[in-house]
Amino acid sequence: MHQNSSYDLEYVRSQFPALALTVNSYPAAYFDGPGGTQVPQRVLDAVNDYLIYCNANAGGKFLTSHNSDLVIREARKALADFLGASPDEIAFGQNMTTLNYQLALALTRSPGKRREIIITEIDHEANRGPWLALKERGYKILEVRMDRETCTIDMDDYKNKLSGDTFLAAINYASNGVGTINRVEEMIELAHQAGAITVVDAVHYALHGPVDVKKINADYLLCSAYKFFGPHIGILYGKKALFSELPAYRLRTQSALVPNLIETGTLNHEGIAGTTEAVEFIADLGRRFGFSGSGSGLSGSEKISERRSQVLSGMRAMEQHEQPLAEKMLDDLASIQGVRVYGPPRDYPRTSTISFTIEGKRADRVAEELGKKGLFVWDGHFYAIRLVEKLGLLENGGLIRAGLCPYNTEQEVDRLLEEVKRLAK
């Protein structure tokens, strides 16, 4: 196992107060990151400081309202650096699911001739449900198959479903269920060739690789701050040329300008303040561990901000810590009799999220037993219910999922593997 030698794991772990938790005298080992990461102290401080010094609604003529407006502006800049976008292409919302429902309703408010929408079997339900709901508006929903053996999208089926009738393709960047990183840039290009709009669910991928919305040419892309060290808020990127024409449902008092036009009501200002610091945490790792930004998802020779470069560097540092641990976990789990690992082949891109089953054991009982030893894993379908259903696992409680984050250690992985071996006997 060849980990990043310059990566200071002790420093990284010191940023997270939650890591001091114990369960039945066992130190907590957080493998539940794919459902939401732990939060560094700087994010907690930002939320606290907002509520003390800036706690007011937007647009007022007094100090705390001015401060609140500044917090929101700075957050748009931070998320623009995180995604490779412009600040006026970044909108905030209650969560990714709610934003996607709002987007779906807005995009289909003025129906055109194209009436087909493509979704996939591998997607999280948040990038399926909003589009499936449009059947009642007369849209036809086409579902792209997943190869059940490799847990990858059937690209031939995707290509065959694209046509002159395709209005929109809902695309999964990476599977939160099994870790597969999909061929998103190619899928977007094919959809655009067919004249379709693209909506990318990057909720799972956003923690595990650099997102460059310009490079992949996404029309809309969604993610959630709590999946990369922030509070519970959703984020929507919209390509400005399209976003500015979006016929979003809004109050008469709401701005018709981007990005405000889709931000219904008062936003979660303290959550937005914390989200800026979540991006700064990743940038701090980039500054400390000194990785070059080249080859990290940059848009060719495009000039980028210093923080964007640091974010890209930080993402590489995290993955170079996590991937060797993931490889160890994959190899060792696969060697345990009675354990089956689900996901793409070893030569296929994947995140450091690993899902498995133990023969004769329900996933919820396994998760419960591991939890008693301070090993936090998820069980079930993780809202990727169609994927788990197609794998034939829904009736027996679904999958057991362990995800790695930049604060996980090799010792924690060893603990998990030992307990899985014990349960599999």
C-alpha positions as CSV (number, residue, x, y, z in Angstrom):
1,M,0.0,0.0,0.0
2,H,1.6,3.3,-1.2
3,Q,0.1,6.2,0.6
4,N,0.9,9.9,0.1
5,S,4.1,10.4,2.2
6,S,3.6,14.1,2.7
7,Y,0.0,13.7,3.9
8,D,-0.2,14.7,7.6
9,L,-3.1,12.5,8.8
10,E,-2.6,13.7,12.4
11,Y,-3.1,17.3,11.3
12,V,-6.2,16.4,9.3
13,R,-7.8,14.4,12.1
14,S,-7.1,17.3,14.6
15,Q,-9.5,19.4,12.6
16,F,-12.5,17.2,13.4
17,P,-13.9,17.4,17.0
18,A,-16.3,14.4,16.3
19,L,-13.3,12.0,16.0
20,A,-13.1,12.1,19.8
21,L,-16.3,10.1,20.1
22,T,-16.2,6.6,21.7
23,V,-18.8,3.8,21.6
24,N,-18.7,1.1,24.3
25,S,-15.1,2.2,24.9
26,Y,-14.2,1.8,21.2
27,P,-13.0,4.9,19.3
28,A,-15.6,5.8,16.7
29,A,-14.4,5.0,13.1
30,Y,-16.5,7.0,10.6
31,F,-17.1,4.9,7.5
32,D,-20.4,6.7,6.9
33,G,-18.9,9.5,4.9
34,P,-20.9,8.8,1.7
35,G,-24.1,9.6,3.7
36,G,-22.4,12.8,5.1
37,T,-18.9,13.6,6.3
38,Q,-17.9,14.9,9.7
39,V,-17.3,18.7,10.0
40,P,-14.1,20.5,10.7
41,Q,-13.8,23.1,13.5
42,R,-13.5,25.9,11.0
43,V,-17.0,25.1,9.7
44,L,-18.4,25.0,13.2
45,D,-16.8,28.4,13.9
46,A,-18.2,30.0,10.7
47,V,-21.7,28.9,11.6
48,N,-21.3,30.2,15.1
49,D,-19.8,33.5,14.0
50,Y,-22.6,34.0,11.5
51,L,-25.3,33.7,14.2
52,I,-23.4,36.1,16.4
53,Y,-22.3,38.8,14.0
54,C,-24.4,38.5,10.8
55,N,-27.7,37.1,11.8
56,A,-30.2,39.1,9.7
57,N,-32.1,38.7,6.5
58,A,-30.7,39.9,3.2
59,G,-31.0,43.3,1.7
60,G,-31.3,45.5,4.8
61,K,-29.7,48.9,5.4
62,F,-27.9,48.0,8.6
63,L,-24.7,46.3,9.7
64,T,-25.8,42.7,10.3
65,S,-27.7,42.6,7.1
66,H,-24.7,44.0,5.2
67,N,-22.6,41.3,6.8
68,S,-25.2,38.6,5.8
69,D,-25.1,39.8,2.2
70,L,-21.3,39.6,2.2
71,V,-21.4,36.0,3.6
72,I,-23.7,34.9,0.8
73,R,-21.6,36.6,-1.9
74,E,-18.4,35.1,-0.5
75,A,-20.0,31.6,-0.5
76,R,-20.9,32.0,-4.2
77,K,-17.3,32.8,-4.9
78,A,-16.1,29.8,-2.9
79,L,-18.5,27.3,-4.6
80,A,-17.5,28.8,-8.0
81,D,-13.9,28.0,-7.2
82,F,-15.0,24.5,-6.0
83,L,-16.9,23.7,-9.3
84,G,-15.0,25.8,-11.8
85,A,-17.9,28.2,-12.4
86,S,-18.7,31.8,-12.0
87,P,-20.3,33.1,-8.8
88,D,-23.5,34.1,-10.5
89,E,-23.9,30.5,-11.7
90,I,-24.2,29.2,-8.1
91,A,-27.5,28.9,-6.3
92,F,-28.3,27.6,-2.9
93,G,-31.3,25.6,-1.6
94,Q,-32.7,23.4,1.2
95,N,-31.0,20.3,-0.3
96,M,-30.1,18.8,-3.7
97,T,-33.4,16.9,-4.0
98,T,-35.6,20.0,-3.4
99,L,-33.4,22.0,-5.9
100,N,-33.8,19.3,-8.5
101,Y,-37.6,19.2,-8.1
102,Q,-37.6,23.0,-8.6
103,L,-35.4,22.7,-11.6
104,A,-37.5,19.9,-13.2
105,L,-40.7,22.0,-12.7
106,A,-39.1,25.1,-14.2
107,L,-37.5,23.3,-17.2
108,T,-40.8,21.8,-18.2
109,R,-43.0,24.8,-17.5
110,S,-43.2,25.6,-21.2
111,P,-43.4,22.3,-23.0
112,G,-41.8,22.0,-26.4
113,K,-41.9,19.3,-29.0
114,R,-39.3,17.1,-27.3
115,R,-41.0,14.9,-24.7
116,E,-38.5,12.3,-23.7
117,I,-36.3,12.3,-20.5
118,I,-33.5,9.9,-19.9
119,I,-32.6,8.6,-16.4
120,T,-30.5,5.6,-15.4
121,E,-30.8,2.6,-13.1
122,I,-27.6,3.5,-11.3
123,D,-28.8,6.9,-10.1
124,H,-29.7,8.1,-6.6
125,E,-33.4,8.7,-6.4
126,A,-32.9,12.4,-6.2
127,N,-31.9,12.4,-9.9
128,R,-34.8,10.0,-10.8
129,G,-37.8,11.0,-8.8
130,P,-38.1,14.6,-10.0
131,W,-38.0,13.4,-13.6
132,L,-40.3,10.4,-13.1
133,A,-42.8,12.9,-11.6
134,L,-43.0,14.6,-15.0
135,K,-45.0,11.7,-16.4
136,E,-48.1,13.5,-15.2
137,R,-47.0,16.4,-17.5
138,G,-46.9,14.1,-20.5
139,Y,-43.2,13.3,-20.6
140,K,-41.9,9.9,-21.5
141,I,-39.2,8.6,-19.2
142,L,-36.6,6.3,-20.6
143,E,-34.4,4.3,-18.2
144,V,-30.9,3.3,-19.2
145,R,-29.8,-0.1,-18.1
146,M,-27.0,-0.9,-15.7
147,D,-24.7,-3.9,-16.2
148,R,-25.5,-5.9,-13.0
149,E,-22.1,-7.7,-13.0
150,T,-20.0,-4.6,-13.3
151,C,-22.4,-2.0,-11.9
152,T,-21.6,0.3,-14.8
153,I,-24.0,2.1,-17.2
154,D,-24.7,0.3,-20.5
155,M,-23.4,3.0,-22.8
156,D,-24.9,1.3,-25.9
157,D,-28.3,1.4,-24.3
158,Y,-27.7,5.1,-23.4
159,K,-26.8,5.9,-27.0
160,N,-29.8,4.0,-28.4
161,K,-32.2,5.9,-26.2
162,L,-30.9,9.4,-27.3
163,S,-32.9,10.8,-30.2
164,G,-34.4,13.9,-31.7
165,D,-37.2,13.5,-29.1
166,T,-34.8,13.7,-26.1
167,F,-35.5,16.8,-24.0
168,L,-33.1,16.1,-21.1
169,A,-30.6,13.5,-19.9
170,A,-30.3,13.1,-16.1
171,I,-26.7,11.9,-15.6
172,N,-25.0,10.4,-12.5
173,Y,-21.4,11.5,-12.0
174,A,-20.6,8.7,-9.4
175,S,-22.7,6.1,-7.7
176,N,-23.3,6.6,-4.0
177,G,-24.4,3.0,-3.9
178,V,-21.3,1.2,-5.3
179,G,-18.7,3.9,-6.1
180,T,-18.8,3.7,-9.9
181,I,-17.5,6.9,-11.6
182,N,-19.5,7.2,-14.8
183,R,-18.3,8.5,-18.2
184,V,-20.0,11.8,-17.6
185,E,-18.2,13.9,-20.1
186,E,-18.9,11.5,-22.9
187,M,-22.6,11.2,-21.8
188,I,-23.0,15.0,-21.8
189,E,-21.4,15.3,-25.2
190,L,-23.7,12.6,-26.7
191,A,-26.7,14.3,-25.1
192,H,-25.7,17.7,-26.6
193,Q,-25.3,16.1,-30.0
194,A,-28.9,15.0,-29.7
195,G,-29.9,18.5,-28.8
196,A,-30.8,17.6,-25.2
197,I,-30.2,19.5,-21.9
198,T,-28.1,17.7,-19.2
199,V,-28.5,17.7,-15.5
200,V,-25.7,16.1,-13.5
201,D,-25.9,14.6,-10.0
202,A,-22.5,15.2,-8.5
203,V,-23.5,14.7,-4.9
204,H,-21.3,11.6,-4.3
205,Y,-18.5,12.5,-6.7
206,A,-17.9,16.0,-5.3
207,L,-15.9,14.7,-2.4
208,H,-13.9,12.3,-4.5
209,G,-12.6,14.2,-7.4
210,P,-12.3,17.7,-8.9
211,V,-15.4,19.0,-10.6
212,D,-14.9,21.2,-13.6
213,V,-18.4,22.2,-15.0
214,K,-16.9,23.9,-18.0
215,K,-14.7,21.0,-18.9
216,I,-17.5,18.5,-18.8
217,N,-19.8,21.1,-20.3
218,A,-22.7,20.4,-17.9
219,D,-25.8,22.5,-18.3
220,Y,-26.9,22.0,-14.7
221,L,-25.0,20.2,-11.9
222,L,-26.1,19.6,-8.3
223,C,-24.2,18.7,-5.1
224,S,-24.6,18.9,-1.4
225,A,-22.3,20.7,1.1
226,Y,-22.7,18.1,3.8
227,K,-21.1,15.5,1.6
228,F,-17.8,17.5,1.6
229,F,-17.5,18.7,5.2
230,G,-20.2,21.4,5.2
231,P,-23.6,21.9,6.6
232,H,-26.9,20.5,5.2
233,I,-27.5,22.7,2.2
234,G,-27.9,22.0,-1.5
235,I,-26.0,23.7,-4.4
236,L,-27.0,24.1,-8.0
237,Y,-24.8,25.2,-10.8
238,G,-26.5,26.5,-13.9
239,K,-24.7,27.4,-17.2
240,K,-25.5,31.2,-17.3
241,A,-26.9,31.3,-20.8
242,L,-29.5,28.7,-19.9
243,F,-29.9,29.6,-16.2
244,S,-30.8,33.2,-16.9
245,E,-33.7,32.0,-19.1
246,L,-35.0,29.4,-16.7
247,P,-38.7,30.0,-16.1
248,A,-38.5,29.2,-12.4
249,Y,-41.5,29.4,-10.1
250,R,-41.0,32.3,-7.8
251,L,-42.8,35.0,-5.7
252,R,-43.4,38.4,-7.3
253,T,-41.0,39.8,-4.6
254,Q,-38.2,37.5,-5.7
255,S,-35.4,38.6,-8.1
256,A,-35.7,37.4,-11.6
257,L,-31.9,37.5,-12.0
258,V,-29.5,34.6,-11.7
259,P,-28.8,32.9,-9.4
260,N,-31.6,34.3,-7.2
261,L,-34.4,33.3,-9.4
262,I,-34.5,29.7,-8.1
263,E,-33.7,30.5,-4.5
264,T,-37.2,30.5,-2.9
265,G,-37.6,32.3,0.4
266,T,-34.9,33.0,3.0
267,L,-31.9,30.8,2.6
268,N,-30.0,28.9,5.3
269,H,-27.5,31.7,5.8
270,E,-25.5,30.1,8.6
271,G,-25.3,26.9,6.5
272,I,-24.0,29.0,3.6
273,A,-21.3,30.5,5.9
274,G,-20.2,27.1,6.9
275,T,-20.1,25.9,3.3
276,T,-17.5,28.6,2.4
277,E,-15.2,27.1,5.2
278,A,-15.8,23.6,3.9
279,V,-14.2,24.7,0.6
280,E,-11.5,26.5,2.5
281,F,-10.7,23.3,4.4
282,I,-10.1,21.5,1.1
283,A,-8.0,24.4,-0.1
284,D,-6.0,24.3,3.1
285,L,-5.1,20.7,2.4
286,G,-3.9,21.8,-1.1
287,R,-1.7,24.5,0.4
288,R,-0.2,22.3,3.0
289,F,0.5,19.2,0.9
290,G,1.6,21.1,-2.1
291,F,0.2,19.1,-5.1
292,S,0.4,20.7,-8.5
293,G,-3.0,21.4,-10.1
294,S,-1.9,20.1,-13.5
295,G,-3.9,17.0,-14.6
296,S,-6.5,17.7,-11.8
297,G,-9.4,18.6,-14.0
298,L,-8.4,22.0,-15.2
299,S,-10.1,23.4,-18.3
300,G,-7.1,23.3,-20.6
301,S,-4.9,26.4,-20.3
302,E,-7.7,28.5,-18.7
303,K,-6.5,30.8,-16.0
304,I,-7.9,29.9,-12.6
305,S,-8.0,31.5,-9.2
306,E,-5.5,30.7,-6.5
307,R,-8.2,29.1,-4.4
308,R,-9.4,27.0,-7.3
309,S,-5.9,25.7,-7.8
310,Q,-5.6,24.9,-4.1
311,V,-9.0,23.1,-4.1
312,L,-7.8,20.9,-7.0
313,S,-4.6,20.2,-5.2
314,G,-6.5,19.4,-2.0
315,M,-8.8,17.0,-3.8
316,R,-5.8,15.1,-5.2
317,A,-4.2,15.0,-1.7
318,M,-7.4,13.5,-0.2
319,E,-7.7,10.8,-3.0
320,Q,-4.0,9.9,-2.7
321,H,-4.6,9.2,0.9
322,E,-8.0,7.4,0.5
323,Q,-7.3,5.2,-2.6
324,P,-4.6,3.0,-1.2
325,L,-6.9,2.3,1.8
326,A,-9.8,1.6,-0.6
327,E,-7.6,-0.9,-2.5
328,K,-6.7,-2.6,0.7
329,M,-10.3,-2.8,1.8
330,L,-11.4,-4.1,-1.6
331,D,-8.7,-6.8,-1.7
332,D,-9.2,-8.0,1.8
333,L,-13.0,-8.0,1.7
334,A,-12.9,-10.0,-1.5
335,S,-10.7,-12.6,0.1
336,I,-13.2,-13.3,3.0
337,Q,-15.3,-16.4,2.4
338,G,-19.0,-15.4,2.3
339,V,-18.4,-11.8,1.4
340,R,-19.3,-10.3,-2.0
341,V,-18.2,-6.9,-3.0
342,Y,-20.3,-4.9,-5.5
343,G,-19.0,-2.3,-7.9
344,P,-17.0,-1.8,-11.1
345,P,-14.0,-3.9,-12.2
346,R,-10.6,-2.9,-10.7
347,D,-9.5,-1.1,-13.8
348,Y,-12.6,1.1,-13.9
349,P,-12.7,4.5,-12.2
350,R,-14.4,4.4,-8.8
351,T,-14.5,6.4,-5.6
352,S,-13.3,5.1,-2.2
353,T,-16.8,3.9,-1.4
354,I,-17.2,0.1,-1.1
355,S,-20.4,-1.9,-0.8
356,F,-20.7,-5.5,0.1
357,T,-22.9,-8.3,1.5
358,I,-22.2,-11.2,3.9
359,E,-23.8,-14.5,3.0
360,G,-26.6,-15.4,5.3
361,K,-26.6,-12.0,7.1
362,R,-29.0,-9.1,6.7
363,A,-27.3,-5.8,6.0
364,D,-29.0,-4.0,8.9
365,R,-27.9,-6.7,11.4
366,V,-24.3,-6.4,10.2
367,A,-24.4,-2.6,10.5
368,E,-25.8,-2.9,14.0
369,E,-23.1,-5.3,15.1
370,L,-20.4,-3.2,13.6
371,G,-21.9,-0.1,15.2
372,K,-21.6,-1.6,18.7
373,K,-17.8,-1.7,18.1
374,G,-17.7,1.9,17.0
375,L,-17.5,1.1,13.3
376,F,-20.1,3.3,11.6
377,V,-21.3,1.9,8.2
378,W,-24.5,2.4,6.3
379,D,-26.9,-0.4,5.3
380,G,-29.8,-0.5,2.9
381,H,-30.3,1.2,-0.4
382,F,-28.9,4.7,0.4
383,Y,-31.7,6.2,-1.8
384,A,-30.1,4.4,-4.8
385,I,-33.1,2.1,-4.5
386,R,-33.3,1.2,-8.2
387,L,-29.7,0.1,-8.2
388,V,-30.2,-2.1,-5.2
389,E,-33.4,-3.4,-6.6
390,K,-31.8,-4.4,-9.9
391,L,-29.0,-6.2,-8.0
392,G,-31.8,-8.3,-6.4
393,L,-30.8,-7.2,-2.8
394,L,-33.7,-5.1,-1.7
395,E,-35.7,-8.0,-0.1
396,N,-32.7,-8.9,2.1
397,G,-32.0,-5.5,3.4
398,G,-29.7,-4.2,0.7
399,L,-26.0,-3.5,0.9
400,I,-23.5,-2.7,3.6
401,R,-21.5,0.4,2.6
402,A,-18.2,1.7,3.9
403,G,-16.8,4.9,2.6
404,L,-13.3,6.4,3.2
405,C,-12.7,10.1,4.0
406,P,-9.5,12.0,4.5
407,Y,-9.6,11.4,8.3
408,N,-9.8,7.6,8.1
409,T,-6.8,5.6,9.1
410,E,-5.3,2.2,8.2
411,Q,-5.9,1.0,11.7
412,E,-9.6,1.8,11.4
413,V,-9.7,-0.2,8.1
414,D,-8.0,-3.1,9.9
415,R,-10.6,-3.0,12.7
416,L,-13.4,-3.1,10.2
417,L,-11.9,-6.0,8.2
418,E,-11.4,-8.0,11.4
419,E,-15.0,-7.6,12.5
420,V,-16.3,-8.4,9.0
421,K,-14.3,-11.6,9.1
422,R,-15.7,-12.5,12.5
423,L,-19.3,-11.9,11.3
424,A,-18.7,-13.9,8.1
425,K,-17.6,-17.0,10.0
